[in-house]
């Protein structure tokens, strides 16, 4: 049987690849990781600033789009469209197509149909009794 041996050019190529991999591991990867860490250090504070501005803007904004109103109310867009098409939630269509909401009207809508518990009913009765006795 004849044994196959690697040619000199093949051996040179393997040694060259091995050297390049060793160089990459030794130099490029640590440099690249360091570069990535520096970029993250630069980006992270800006992301926090963007999140802060976004939160502030969403708290100050008084007119909301459908997506913003859904986030605010914690409902899906399909549920929101059912509410608007049924006239069950106050909304505006300034162009006849796009739907907008007033934050304060959404707050009022959320708080309608209050359900009284026993403590509320007792307090209400006590208040009426106090007013009648005056």
N, C-alpha and C positions, 0 to 999 in steps of 0.2 A: 504494500500500500504506500501510496505517495502522500507525504504530508504537505499541506499547503502552507506556505510561509508568506508573511506580509512583505510587500515590496518596500523598498526604501522610501518611495514617495508616499505610500500609505502611512508608514510609520511617522514620517515628517508631518503629515497632515494631522494625525492623531495627537502628536506632541504639540503642534500649533494650536489645535482646538483646546487641549488641556491647559496650555499656558493662558489662552484668552479667557477661558472660564475662571481660572485662578485670579487673573487680573480683575475681571468683573466682580467676583466675589470680594476681592480685597479692596477695590477702590470704588467702583461705580455704585454698588448697592448702598454702602454707607453714605456716600455723597448724596445719592438720590433720596434716601430716607431723611437725611438732614434737611435737604431742600423741601421735602414734603412737610416736615415738622415746622419749618419756618413759615411756609405758606399757611398752614393751619393756624399758627400763632397770629398771623396777620388777619386771617378770615374770621376766626371765632369772635373777637370783640365786635366786629362789624355785624355779624349775624345777630348778636345780642342787641345791638343798637336797632337793627331793622325790626326785630321782634318787638322791642319796646315801642318804637314809633307806630308799628302796625296795631299793637294793643291800644295805644293812646288814640290813634285815628279811629279805630272801631268803636271806642267808647264815646268819642266826641261826635261822630257822624250821626246825623238825625234822619237822613233818608237812606234806605237800604234797598239793594237789589234783591232779586229772588234768592240767589245763593247766600247773600249775607243774612237775609231774614231767616232762611232755613237754619243757618248756623246759630243765629241768635235764639231761635225758638227750639232748636234741637229736633227738627223734623226733616223728612226727606222732601225733595223737590216735587215728587209726584203727589205727596200728601198736600203740599202747599198749593199746587195747581188745582187739586180737588176743592180745597177751601176757597180759593179765589173764584173758581167757576161756579161754585154753589153760593157765592155771595156771603160766605160765613166769616170772612176776615176782611177788615178794611184795607183797601189797596187803591193804587192810582195807576192809570194808563195814559200818560201825557201824550203819547204819539199814537195811541190806539193799539199798540202791540206790546211794548216792553212794560213790565209790571214793577212798581216801586211801592215801598211801605214806609210809613212814618214810625220811627222807633217808639215814640210816646203812645201812639195808637195801638201798636203791638203790645205794649205794656198794659194798657187799659183792657185790651181784648183778652190777654192772659188772665187778668184778674176779675173777669166777669163771671157770674154764676157762682158766687161764693157759697161754700158749704159750711154751715155753722156746726160746731161741735157742742157738747154739753156745757162746757165752761163758757163759751161765747153766749149761749142761750141764757145761762144763769146770770151772767153779767148784764145782758140786755134787759132781763126782767127786773134786776135790781135797779138799774138806771131808770127804767120806766116807773117803778114804784117810788123812787126818790123824787122824780120830777112831779108825780101826781101829789105827793105829800107836801110839796112846797107851796 
